Amino acid sequence: MERNNIVYDLLMLEADRINMYRKEEFDLYYKDKSGEFQTVGEAYSQDIENLLMGLFKKKKMRYMISFLESLDIQNEIKPSALKVLRCICKEMNYGNILKGYGSRDIQNHTSINMHYVTKGLAELNEKDIIRFTVAKGRRTYMVNPIYFYKGSLKKIFYSIKEYGRMDAHESLTKEDPIKNLNLFE
């Protein structure tokens, strides 16, 4: 047992020695007879290095999952409803929620006539692509997670439950596809 500890200590000392001489640059060096490091070649010019540093900076990725059913539904709906759907999907937060948006906000964002915005919202609601609640004249929209989803994969089932809890408005004639999914059996 003592022997293993000594070997481990020697390995750790060697690792520390290597890290002490480690260079952060990608330039090529050699150690001369006097123990000094001499440059053999430069890896990149300063401009290229700055470009690489900009490319490899960690950025917060923004993404949304689109399921196959969404492609079929996009072909079925009218262009105004598709524009409204894309606006809502682009602006929604994680969990497929878009809070505090009114019809005017969607009109300003999409630049389409208010009549077409209302018709588009009605069509999306009728096909159960979106649901909404109204509070103080502002709506909170939720996009059906079986078509589009924005958020972590761990919370997709939570979003499906939340969508199922939202009231489908009277103009909705179809059955609720969320309740028909047997995801939790």
DORO-639666 format. One record per residue (C-alpha): x, y negated, z; chain; residue in three letters. Coordinates in steps of 0.1 Angstrom, whole numbers. Each point is the difference from the previous one (the first is absolute). Layout:
BEGIN
<x->X, y->Y, z->Z, unit->A, code->ALA>
...
END
This chain:
BEGIN
<x->0, y->0, z->0, unit->A, code->MET>
<x->29, y->-24, z->8, unit->A, code->GLU>
<x->14, y->8, z->-34, unit->A, code->ARG>
<x->-31, y->-11, z->-18, unit->A, code->ASN>
<x->-1, y->-33, z->19, unit->A, code->ASN>
<x->36, y->-8, z->-10, unit->A, code->ILE>
<x->-7, y->8, z->-37, unit->A, code->VAL>
<x->-31, y->-22, z->1, unit->A, code->TYR>
<x->21, y->-29, z->16, unit->A, code->ASP>
<x->27, y->4, z->-26, unit->A, code->LEU>
<x->-26, y->-2, z->-28, unit->A, code->LEU>
<x->-16, y->-31, z->15, unit->A, code->MET>
<x->34, y->-17, z->3, unit->A, code->LEU>
<x->7, y->8, z->-36, unit->A, code->GLU>
<x->-34, y->-13, z->-11, unit->A, code->ALA>
<x->7, y->-33, z->20, unit->A, code->ASP>
<x->34, y->-3, z->-17, unit->A, code->ARG>
<x->-16, y->4, z->-35, unit->A, code->ILE>
<x->-27, y->-25, z->8, unit->A, code->ASN>
<x->26, y->-25, z->12, unit->A, code->MET>
<x->16, y->0, z->-35, unit->A, code->TYR>
<x->-32, y->2, z->-20, unit->A, code->ARG>
<x->-5, y->-28, z->-24, unit->A, code->LYS>
<x->-35, y->-13, z->-8, unit->A, code->GLU>
<x->10, y->-9, z->-36, unit->A, code->GLU>
<x->0, y->23, z->-30, unit->A, code->PHE>
<x->34, y->-11, z->-11, unit->A, code->ASP>
<x->27, y->27, z->-3, unit->A, code->LEU>
<x->29, y->-1, z->24, unit->A, code->TYR>
<x->31, y->20, z->8, unit->A, code->TYR>
<x->22, y->-1, z->31, unit->A, code->LYS>
<x->36, y->-9, z->-7, unit->A, code->ASP>
<x->31, y->12, z->19, unit->A, code->LYS>
<x->-2, y->-28, z->25, unit->A, code->SER>
<x->-36, y->9, z->8, unit->A, code->GLY>
<x->-16, y->-30, z->-18, unit->A, code->GLU>
<x->-30, y->4, z->-23, unit->A, code->PHE>
<x->7, y->-10, z->-36, unit->A, code->GLN>
<x->-28, y->-6, z->-25, unit->A, code->THR>
<x->0, y->23, z->-30, unit->A, code->VAL>
<x->-31, y->-12, z->-17, unit->A, code->GLY>
<x->-32, y->-21, z->6, unit->A, code->GLU>
<x->-33, y->17, z->-2, unit->A, code->ALA>
<x->-22, y->-29, z->-10, unit->A, code->TYR>
<x->4, y->-37, z->-7, unit->A, code->SER>
<x->-16, y->-23, z->26, unit->A, code->GLN>
<x->-30, y->-8, z->-23, unit->A, code->ASP>
<x->-7, y->37, z->-5, unit->A, code->ILE>
<x->3, y->7, z->37, unit->A, code->GLU>
<x->-25, y->-29, z->8, unit->A, code->ASN>
<x->-24, y->15, z->-26, unit->A, code->LEU>
<x->3, y->35, z->16, unit->A, code->LEU>
<x->-6, y->-14, z->35, unit->A, code->MET>
<x->-31, y->-17, z->-12, unit->A, code->GLY>
<x->-13, y->32, z->-17, unit->A, code->LEU>
<x->6, y->22, z->31, unit->A, code->PHE>
<x->-16, y->-23, z->25, unit->A, code->LYS>
<x->-29, y->17, z->17, unit->A, code->LYS>
<x->-32, y->-14, z->-12, unit->A, code->LYS>
<x->-35, y->7, z->13, unit->A, code->LYS>
<x->-16, y->22, z->-26, unit->A, code->MET>
<x->-36, y->-8, z->-9, unit->A, code->ARG>
<x->-19, y->29, z->-15, unit->A, code->TYR>
<x->-35, y->14, z->-4, unit->A, code->MET>
<x->-10, y->35, z->-8, unit->A, code->ILE>
<x->-24, y->5, z->-29, unit->A, code->SER>
<x->-18, y->33, z->-2, unit->A, code->PHE>
<x->-11, y->17, z->-33, unit->A, code->LEU>
<x->-37, y->-7, z->7, unit->A, code->GLU>
<x->9, y->-37, z->-1, unit->A, code->SER>
<x->10, y->3, z->-37, unit->A, code->LEU>
<x->-34, y->14, z->-10, unit->A, code->ASP>
<x->-19, y->-26, z->21, unit->A, code->ILE>
<x->20, y->-28, z->-16, unit->A, code->GLN>
<x->-11, y->11, z->-34, unit->A, code->ASN>
<x->-36, y->1, z->11, unit->A, code->GLU>
<x->-4, y->-34, z->16, unit->A, code->ILE>
<x->-4, y->-33, z->-18, unit->A, code->LYS>
<x->30, y->-23, z->-6, unit->A, code->PRO>
<x->-12, y->-26, z->25, unit->A, code->SER>
<x->-4, y->27, z->27, unit->A, code->ALA>
<x->35, y->14, z->-9, unit->A, code->LEU>
<x->15, y->-35, z->5, unit->A, code->LYS>
<x->-18, y->-4, z->33, unit->A, code->VAL>
<x->12, y->34, z->11, unit->A, code->LEU>
<x->36, y->-8, z->-9, unit->A, code->ARG>
<x->-2, y->-32, z->19, unit->A, code->CYS>
<x->-12, y->17, z->31, unit->A, code->ILE>
<x->25, y->28, z->-3, unit->A, code->CYS>
<x->29, y->-25, z->-5, unit->A, code->LYS>
<x->-10, y->-21, z->30, unit->A, code->GLU>
<x->-11, y->28, z->24, unit->A, code->MET>
<x->22, y->8, z->30, unit->A, code->ASN>
<x->11, y->34, z->12, unit->A, code->TYR>
<x->-30, y->22, z->7, unit->A, code->GLY>
<x->-18, y->-13, z->-30, unit->A, code->ASN>
<x->-15, y->-30, z->19, unit->A, code->ILE>
<x->-5, y->-35, z->-15, unit->A, code->LEU>
<x->-12, y->-24, z->27, unit->A, code->LYS>
<x->-16, y->-34, z->-3, unit->A, code->GLY>
<x->-4, y->-1, z->-37, unit->A, code->TYR>
<x->-31, y->-15, z->-15, unit->A, code->GLY>
<x->-13, y->1, z->-36, unit->A, code->SER>
<x->15, y->-35, z->-6, unit->A, code->ARG>
<x->35, y->13, z->10, unit->A, code->ASP>
<x->-3, y->29, z->-24, unit->A, code->ILE>
<x->-12, y->-25, z->-27, unit->A, code->GLN>
<x->30, y->-23, z->6, unit->A, code->ASN>
<x->24, y->30, z->-1, unit->A, code->HIS>
<x->-14, y->16, z->-31, unit->A, code->THR>
<x->-11, y->-32, z->-19, unit->A, code->SER>
<x->-32, y->16, z->-12, unit->A, code->ILE>
<x->-35, y->-14, z->2, unit->A, code->ASN>
<x->-19, y->4, z->33, unit->A, code->MET>
<x->-28, y->19, z->-17, unit->A, code->HIS>
<x->25, y->27, z->-11, unit->A, code->TYR>
<x->16, y->1, z->34, unit->A, code->VAL>
<x->-34, y->8, z->16, unit->A, code->THR>
<x->-9, y->25, z->-27, unit->A, code->LYS>
<x->35, y->16, z->4, unit->A, code->GLY>
<x->-3, y->3, z->38, unit->A, code->LEU>
<x->-35, y->14, z->-4, unit->A, code->ALA>
<x->12, y->26, z->-24, unit->A, code->GLU>
<x->30, y->10, z->22, unit->A, code->LEU>
<x->-24, y->3, z->29, unit->A, code->ASN>
<x->-25, y->20, z->-20, unit->A, code->GLU>
<x->27, y->25, z->-11, unit->A, code->LYS>
<x->13, y->1, z->36, unit->A, code->ASP>
<x->35, y->-12, z->-9, unit->A, code->ILE>
<x->-2, y->-27, z->26, unit->A, code->ILE>
<x->-20, y->-7, z->32, unit->A, code->ARG>
<x->-2, y->-32, z->20, unit->A, code->PHE>
<x->-13, y->-15, z->31, unit->A, code->THR>
<x->-10, y->-37, z->4, unit->A, code->VAL>
<x->9, y->-22, z->29, unit->A, code->ALA>
<x->-6, y->-38, z->0, unit->A, code->LYS>
<x->-3, y->-1, z->-38, unit->A, code->GLY>
<x->33, y->18, z->-5, unit->A, code->ARG>
<x->3, y->35, z->-11, unit->A, code->ARG>
<x->23, y->28, z->11, unit->A, code->THR>
<x->5, y->24, z->-30, unit->A, code->TYR>
<x->13, y->35, z->1, unit->A, code->MET>
<x->10, y->19, z->-31, unit->A, code->VAL>
<x->-10, y->36, z->-1, unit->A, code->ASN>
<x->32, y->20, z->9, unit->A, code->PRO>
<x->-9, y->28, z->-24, unit->A, code->ILE>
<x->9, y->-24, z->-29, unit->A, code->TYR>
<x->27, y->-23, z->14, unit->A, code->PHE>
<x->20, y->0, z->32, unit->A, code->TYR>
<x->24, y->-24, z->15, unit->A, code->LYS>
<x->18, y->10, z->32, unit->A, code->GLY>
<x->20, y->28, z->15, unit->A, code->SER>
<x->-9, y->36, z->-9, unit->A, code->LEU>
<x->-5, y->8, z->36, unit->A, code->LYS>
<x->-30, y->-24, z->2, unit->A, code->LYS>
<x->-18, y->10, z->-32, unit->A, code->ILE>
<x->-25, y->22, z->19, unit->A, code->PHE>
<x->-6, y->-27, z->25, unit->A, code->TYR>
<x->-9, y->-24, z->-29, unit->A, code->SER>
<x->-23, y->26, z->-15, unit->A, code->ILE>
<x->-19, y->2, z->34, unit->A, code->LYS>
<x->-2, y->-37, z->3, unit->A, code->GLU>
<x->-14, y->-3, z->-36, unit->A, code->TYR>
<x->-26, y->27, z->9, unit->A, code->GLY>
<x->-10, y->-21, z->31, unit->A, code->ARG>
<x->-6, y->-31, z->-21, unit->A, code->MET>
<x->-36, y->-5, z->-10, unit->A, code->ASP>
<x->-9, y->6, z->-36, unit->A, code->ALA>
<x->-23, y->-28, z->-11, unit->A, code->HIS>
<x->-35, y->6, z->-13, unit->A, code->GLU>
<x->10, y->-4, z->-37, unit->A, code->SER>
<x->20, y->32, z->4, unit->A, code->LEU>
<x->-20, y->28, z->-16, unit->A, code->THR>
<x->26, y->28, z->0, unit->A, code->LYS>
<x->9, y->23, z->28, unit->A, code->GLU>
<x->31, y->-9, z->21, unit->A, code->ASP>
<x->30, y->18, z->-16, unit->A, code->PRO>
<x->20, y->-5, z->32, unit->A, code->ILE>
<x->-25, y->20, z->21, unit->A, code->LYS>
<x->0, y->27, z->-26, unit->A, code->ASN>
<x->37, y->5, z->3, unit->A, code->LEU>
<x->9, y->29, z->23, unit->A, code->ASN>
<x->33, y->-14, z->11, unit->A, code->LEU>
<x->-3, y->7, z->37, unit->A, code->PHE>
<x->-12, y->36, z->-1, unit->A, code->GLU>
END
